[in-house]
Amino acid sequence: MTNRGNFIWYELMTSDAQAAESFYSNVVGWGAQDAGNPNMKYTLLTVDNKPVAGMMTTPEGCNTGVESMWSGYILVDDVDQYASRVKDAGGKVTVEPQDIPNVGRFAVVADPQGVPFSLFKPSLDDRGDFPKPPAAGTIGWHELIASDWKSAFEFYSGLFGWTKGEAMDMGPMGTYQIIERDGAMFGAMMNNPEPSNPPVWRYYICVADVTSAESRLKDKGGQVLFGPVEVPGGQWILHARDPQGVFFALVGPRA
């Protein structure tokens, strides 16, 4: 299966999906389509009418470890087997493997430091020609803020074959370790600069212009937490919270 071990899908669980749809459509430029699920409201967020992420209101009493946050799905060829391997490696399964009719099979898990993510095998091996980073609206970077990035790397590399790229010295913030899959870098790991905050995966949404996106997110009730700051490669990043309080990040050039 191509792209096995890579992030393949992203999902926002939020207290108000309708308000979040309006916010992200304005800030990022996503289109929105109803997924057509008769049992629940699920919205597909699209780039050029092709889905790149999903969104839903957090169900009452939800206890999946992904409450009101962005989460990522990693492609595997056997969800049940990988769920078992997660547990064997010290993680836990918070939602046991189950099927989504005509979509695929998934499980919600957490690494040994408690960071949630999902395992996913789609019903169709060939998902077609979907938009790829750095196209606006795609996810361009994956950043694990860990309690201990070295042990986290051992966990994920053992499961998915991830390898180390460049290690960047961030001074008092420690090492920023680039991570790669099949020789292509897609994210990084670092120790949490604020240990009182829980470890978490951060997903960076690509935009065409960080400056204008920053203006839109402020106009629509979002809050900038950090940045924009320039990063290697001539890109700029910022961290923010949406009006429902969910953390997200943006990456792109700056006009």
C-alpha positions as CSV (number, residue, x, y, z in Angstrom):
1,M,0.0,0.0,0.0
2,T,1.5,3.3,-1.1
3,N,2.1,6.0,1.6
4,R,1.9,3.4,4.4
5,G,3.1,5.0,7.6
6,N,2.3,8.5,6.5
7,F,-0.4,10.8,7.7
8,I,-3.3,10.5,5.3
9,W,-6.3,12.3,6.9
10,Y,-7.0,15.1,9.4
11,E,-10.1,15.6,11.5
12,L,-11.4,18.4,13.7
13,M,-13.6,17.6,16.6
14,T,-15.2,20.8,17.9
15,S,-17.9,22.1,20.1
16,D,-19.6,23.9,17.1
17,A,-18.9,22.4,13.7
18,Q,-21.1,24.9,11.9
19,A,-19.2,27.9,13.3
20,A,-15.9,26.2,12.7
21,E,-16.8,25.5,9.1
22,S,-17.4,29.2,8.5
23,F,-14.2,30.2,10.3
24,Y,-11.8,27.8,8.5
25,S,-13.5,28.3,5.1
26,N,-12.7,32.0,5.5
27,V,-9.2,31.7,6.9
28,V,-7.9,28.7,4.9
29,G,-10.2,28.8,1.8
30,W,-11.6,25.3,2.3
31,G,-14.8,24.2,0.6
32,A,-17.3,22.1,2.6
33,Q,-19.3,19.1,1.6
34,D,-21.6,16.9,3.6
35,A,-20.3,13.4,3.8
36,G,-23.7,11.9,3.4
37,N,-23.5,9.8,6.6
38,P,-27.1,9.1,7.6
39,N,-26.1,8.4,11.3
40,M,-24.2,11.6,12.0
41,K,-23.3,15.0,10.6
42,Y,-19.8,14.9,9.1
43,T,-18.4,17.6,6.9
44,L,-15.6,17.1,4.3
45,L,-13.2,20.0,4.0
46,T,-12.1,20.3,0.4
47,V,-9.4,21.8,-1.9
48,D,-10.6,22.0,-5.5
49,N,-13.6,19.9,-4.5
50,K,-11.3,17.1,-3.3
51,P,-11.5,16.2,0.4
52,V,-8.4,16.8,2.5
53,A,-9.9,16.8,6.1
54,G,-13.1,16.2,8.0
55,M,-15.0,17.9,10.8
56,M,-17.7,17.0,13.3
57,T,-19.2,18.2,16.5
58,T,-17.7,16.3,19.4
59,P,-20.4,13.8,20.5
60,E,-21.7,14.1,24.1
61,G,-19.9,11.9,26.5
62,C,-17.0,11.4,24.0
63,N,-14.0,9.7,25.6
64,T,-11.7,9.0,22.7
65,G,-8.8,11.2,23.6
66,V,-9.4,13.5,20.7
67,E,-11.9,15.8,22.2
68,S,-12.1,19.3,20.7
69,M,-8.9,19.2,18.8
70,W,-7.3,18.5,15.4
71,S,-6.2,14.9,15.0
72,G,-4.3,13.0,12.4
73,Y,-4.8,9.5,10.8
74,I,-1.8,7.4,9.8
75,L,-2.2,5.0,6.9
76,V,-1.6,1.3,7.7
77,D,-2.4,-2.0,5.9
78,D,-3.9,-3.7,8.9
79,V,-5.6,-1.6,11.6
80,D,-6.2,-4.4,14.1
81,Q,-2.6,-5.6,13.8
82,Y,-1.2,-2.0,14.3
83,A,-3.6,-1.4,17.2
84,S,-2.1,-4.5,18.9
85,R,1.4,-3.3,18.2
86,V,0.6,0.1,19.7
87,K,-0.4,-1.6,23.0
88,D,2.7,-3.9,22.8
89,A,4.9,-0.8,22.5
90,G,3.4,0.9,25.6
91,G,0.6,2.9,24.0
92,K,-3.1,2.4,24.4
93,V,-6.2,2.0,22.2
94,T,-9.0,4.4,23.2
95,V,-11.4,3.4,20.4
96,E,-11.1,-0.2,19.2
97,P,-10.8,-1.0,15.5
98,Q,-14.1,-0.6,13.7
99,D,-15.4,0.0,10.2
100,I,-16.9,3.1,8.6
101,P,-19.1,1.7,5.8
102,N,-17.7,2.5,2.3
103,V,-14.9,4.5,3.9
104,G,-12.5,2.3,5.7
105,R,-11.4,0.9,9.1
106,F,-9.9,2.9,11.9
107,A,-8.9,2.9,15.5
108,V,-8.1,5.8,17.9
109,V,-4.9,5.2,19.8
110,A,-2.4,7.1,21.9
111,D,1.4,6.9,22.2
112,P,3.1,6.0,25.5
113,Q,3.2,9.7,26.4
114,G,-0.6,10.0,25.9
115,V,-0.6,11.8,22.5
116,P,-3.7,10.7,20.5
117,F,-3.7,9.8,16.8
118,S,-5.6,7.4,14.6
119,L,-4.8,4.4,12.5
120,F,-6.6,4.1,9.2
121,K,-7.0,1.8,6.2
122,P,-9.3,3.2,3.5
123,S,-11.6,1.0,1.5
124,L,-9.9,2.0,-1.7
125,D,-6.2,1.7,-2.1
126,D,-6.1,4.3,-4.8
127,R,-7.4,7.6,-3.5
128,G,-6.7,9.4,-6.8
129,D,-4.8,12.6,-7.5
130,F,-5.3,14.5,-4.3
131,P,-3.8,18.0,-3.6
132,K,-0.4,17.8,-2.0
133,P,1.6,20.3,0.1
134,P,2.4,23.1,-0.3
135,A,-1.0,23.7,-2.0
136,A,-3.1,26.0,0.1
137,G,-5.5,24.0,2.3
138,T,-3.3,20.9,2.6
139,I,-1.4,19.9,5.8
140,G,2.2,20.8,5.2
141,W,4.0,19.9,8.5
142,H,3.5,17.6,11.5
143,E,5.1,18.5,14.8
144,L,5.2,16.4,17.9
145,I,5.6,18.3,21.1
146,A,6.6,15.4,23.4
147,S,7.5,14.9,27.0
148,D,10.6,13.0,25.7
149,W,11.1,13.2,22.0
150,K,13.8,10.5,21.9
151,S,11.5,7.8,23.4
152,A,8.6,9.1,21.2
153,F,10.8,8.7,18.1
154,E,11.6,5.1,19.1
155,F,7.9,4.4,19.4
156,Y,6.9,5.8,16.0
157,S,9.9,4.6,14.1
158,G,9.3,1.1,15.4
159,L,5.7,1.2,14.2
160,F,6.0,3.2,10.9
161,G,9.6,3.1,9.8
162,W,10.2,6.8,10.3
163,T,13.8,7.9,10.3
164,K,15.8,10.9,11.5
165,G,16.7,13.8,9.3
166,E,18.6,16.9,10.4
167,A,18.8,17.7,14.1
168,M,18.5,21.5,14.7
169,D,19.9,23.0,17.9
170,M,17.2,25.4,19.3
171,G,19.3,26.6,22.2
172,P,17.4,26.6,25.5
173,M,14.5,24.9,23.7
174,G,16.7,21.8,23.0
175,T,16.8,19.8,19.8
176,Y,14.3,20.1,16.9
177,Q,14.6,16.7,15.3
178,I,13.4,16.5,11.7
179,I,11.6,13.2,10.9
180,E,11.4,11.5,7.5
181,R,9.5,8.7,5.7
182,D,11.1,7.1,2.6
183,G,13.7,9.9,2.5
184,A,11.2,12.8,2.5
185,M,10.9,15.0,5.6
186,F,7.3,15.6,6.8
187,G,7.6,16.9,10.3
188,A,9.7,17.1,13.5
189,M,9.8,16.2,17.2
190,M,10.9,18.3,20.1
191,N,10.6,18.3,23.9
192,N,7.7,20.4,25.3
193,P,9.0,23.9,26.2
194,E,6.2,24.2,28.7
195,P,6.1,20.8,30.6
196,S,2.9,21.8,32.3
197,N,1.1,21.5,29.0
198,P,0.2,18.0,27.7
199,P,2.2,16.6,24.8
200,V,0.5,16.9,21.5
201,W,0.7,16.6,17.7
202,R,0.5,19.9,15.9
203,Y,-0.7,20.1,12.3
204,Y,0.3,23.1,10.1
205,I,-2.2,24.1,7.4
206,C,-0.7,25.6,4.2
207,V,-1.9,29.0,3.2
208,A,-1.0,31.2,0.2
209,D,-0.1,34.2,2.3
210,V,0.4,34.0,6.1
211,T,-0.1,37.8,6.5
212,S,-3.6,37.8,4.9
213,A,-4.6,34.6,6.7
214,E,-3.6,36.2,10.0
215,S,-5.8,39.2,9.3
216,R,-8.7,36.9,8.4
217,L,-8.4,34.7,11.4
218,K,-8.4,37.8,13.7
219,D,-11.4,39.3,11.9
220,K,-13.3,36.0,12.4
221,G,-12.6,35.7,16.1
222,G,-9.4,33.6,16.2
223,Q,-6.5,34.4,18.5
224,V,-2.8,34.4,17.5
225,L,-0.7,32.7,20.1
226,F,2.7,32.9,18.4
227,G,4.2,34.5,15.3
228,P,4.3,34.9,12.4
229,V,8.0,34.0,12.5
230,E,10.2,33.0,9.6
231,V,11.5,29.4,9.4
232,P,14.0,27.8,7.0
233,G,13.0,27.7,3.4
234,G,11.5,31.2,3.3
235,Q,8.2,30.1,5.0
236,W,6.4,31.7,7.9
237,I,4.5,30.0,10.6
238,L,2.0,31.1,13.3
239,H,0.1,29.3,16.1
240,A,-3.4,30.2,16.9
241,R,-6.7,29.2,18.5
242,D,-10.0,29.2,16.6
243,P,-13.1,30.7,18.1
244,Q,-14.0,27.4,19.8
245,G,-10.6,27.3,21.5
246,V,-9.0,24.6,19.3
247,F,-5.3,25.0,18.6
248,F,-4.1,25.1,15.0
249,A,-1.1,26.3,13.0
250,L,-0.5,27.9,9.6
251,V,2.5,27.8,7.3
252,G,3.2,29.6,4.1
253,P,5.0,32.5,2.4
254,R,4.5,36.0,3.5
255,A,3.7,38.8,1.1
